[in-house]
Amino acid sequence: MLSRIAAAVVPSLGRLTVTSDHATAPAAGSIIVANHTSLADPGI
């Protein structure tokens, strides 16, 4: 249900990009979020 809502809302609010590319700097206004699928991630 949440993914359906997100699929409808995100395109109207702007661009959503998911990447693991470390060679480039984040664009202005970017939000960096850790993926908490590992036990080590909550420490970030």
Number of C-alpha atoms within 10 A of each C-alpha: 6 7 8 8 9 10 11 11 11 11 10 8 8 8 7 9 6 5 6 6 8 7 6 7 8 11 7 6 6 10 7 7 7 9 9 11 8 7 7 8 10 10 7 8
